[in-house]
Amino acid sequence: MGINFKIHISSESMGMSNVKQEVDWMIHSPISGDSLEDCLTDYTRTESGLQVGDKHDGTQRTLVESCGEYLLICLKRFSFQQSSKSFTKERRSVAVPHTFNLSTVLEDGRSEAYELIGAIVHIGRGLESGHYVAYSRVDGAWLEMNDEVVKVVQQSELDKTLEEQAYILLYRHAVAQEDSNE
């Protein structure tokens, strides 16, 4: 099951308000703050000044209507620079929580707790070069999977790596996590 989004679009001068629904399998969040919560809050902020007809008074806001057991978040670390005709990497640090509440991006504001269970990081200068490393939580321990080498990593080491290089984060609904442990 994917993530159900509701996109609210309105224009005062046109007297219109519309809701469009979309389904995607991950949230593609720009890096726009110091924490994952900041990035997701910015992702769902109301955009103003959109052109509707011949006026620039349109607004748009994307909210999450519902998520499944798993939640994938892609931190958009790469952007295309028209001037150089190449991709650049966003190197800003982003604090990645091991648990967080999705209430700020959910349409109805309900409390939905998710726990981090996996991540993919990109090590390197840009999209054209570098290396991907995966991390997974197994029986309470964090494993680093770097090609054929698998090793246990301390949470402090993982936190530093994720803050500097997280690219894709995999969260699991906390209630689903509790149910599977019974």
VOMARKE-573032 format. One record per residue (C-alpha): z, x, y. Coordinates in steps of 0.5 Angstrom, whole numbers, padded with zeros to 4 digits, always signed. Each point is the difference from the previous one (the first is absolute). Layout:
BEGIN
ZXY...
***
This chain:
BEGIN
+0000+0000+0000-0002+0003+0007+0003-0001+0007-0001-0007+0003-0001+0001+0008-0001-0005+0005-0003+0002+0006+0001-0004+0006-0005+0000+0006+0000-0004+0006-0003-0001+0007+0003-0004+0006-0007+0000+0004-0004-0003-0006+0006-0004-0002+0000+0002-0007+0005+0002-0006-0002+0002-0007+0003+0003-0006-0004+0004-0005+0003+0002-0006-0002+0007-0004+0002+0003-0006+0000+0008-0001+0004+0004-0005+0003+0005+0005+0003+0000+0007-0005+0005+0004+0005+0002+0005-0001+0005+0006+0005+0005+0002+0003-0002+0006+0007+0001+0000+0005+0005-0003+0002-0005-0006-0004-0004-0005+0004-0006+0003-0003+0002+0007-0007+0001-0003+0000-0007-0003+0003-0004+0006-0006+0003+0004-0005-0002-0005+0003-0007+0001+0000+0000+0007-0004-0005+0004-0006+0003+0003-0002-0003+0007-0007+0001+0004-0004-0002-0006-0007-0003+0002-0001-0007-0002-0006-0003+0003-0001+0003+0007+0007+0001+0001+0005+0006-0002+0006-0005-0001+0000+0000-0007+0006+0002-0004+0001+0002-0008+0006+0001-0004+0000+0002-0007+0006-0002-0005+0001+0000-0007+0001-0007-0003+0002+0003-0007+0000+0006-0005+0001+0001-0007+0004+0004-0004-0003+0006+0002-0002+0003+0007-0004+0005+0002+0000+0003+0007-0006+0005+0002+0002+0004+0006-0006+0001+0004+0000+0008+0001-0007+0001+0001-0005-0002+0005-0007+0001+0002-0001+0004+0007-0007-0002+0003+0000+0006+0004+0001+0005-0006-0004-0005-0005+0006+0002-0005+0007-0003-0002+0006+0003+0003+0007-0001-0004+0006-0003+0004+0006+0005-0001+0005-0005+0003+0007+0000-0004+0001-0007-0003+0007-0002-0003-0001-0003-0006+0006-0004-0003+0002-0001-0007+0001-0007+0001-0002-0005+0006+0000-0007+0002-0007-0003+0001+0003-0005+0005-0003+0002+0006-0007+0000-0003+0000-0007-0004-0002-0006+0004+0006-0004-0001+0005+0006+0001+0003-0001-0007+0004+0006-0003-0004+0004-0005+0003+0006-0003-0005+0005-0003+0002+0007-0003-0004+0006+0000-0003+0002-0007-0006+0005+0001-0004+0003+0005-0006+0005+0001+0000+0005+0005-0006+0004+0003+0001+0007+0001-0005+0004+0005-0003+0000+0006-0005-0006+0000-0004-0005-0005-0005+0005-0002+0005+0005-0003+0007-0001-0003+0003-0002-0006+0004-0006-0002+0007+0000-0003+0003-0006-0003+0008-0002-0001+0003-0005-0004+0007-0002-0001+0001-0001-0008+0007-0001-0002+0003+0001+0006-0003+0007+0001-0006+0002+0004-0006+0003-0003-0005+0004+0004-0007+0000-0004-0004+0006+0003-0006+0000-0005+0003+0002-0007+0006+0002+0003+0006-0005+0000+0007+0002+0002+0006-0004+0003+0001+0001+0007+0006-0002+0004+0000-0006+0005+0002+0005+0006-0007+0004-0002-0004-0007-0001+0003-0003+0007-0003+0006+0004-0006+0000-0004-0001-0007+0001+0001+0000+0007-0005+0006+0002-0005-0002-0005+0000-0007-0003-0006-0004-0001+0001-0005-0005+0006-0004-0001+0002-0004-0006+0006-0005+0000+0002-0005-0005+0004-0006+0002+0007+0001-0001+0002-0007-0003-0006+0002-0005+0003+0007-0001+0007-0003-0002-0003-0005-0004-0003+0005-0004+0006+0004-0001+0004-0006-0004
***
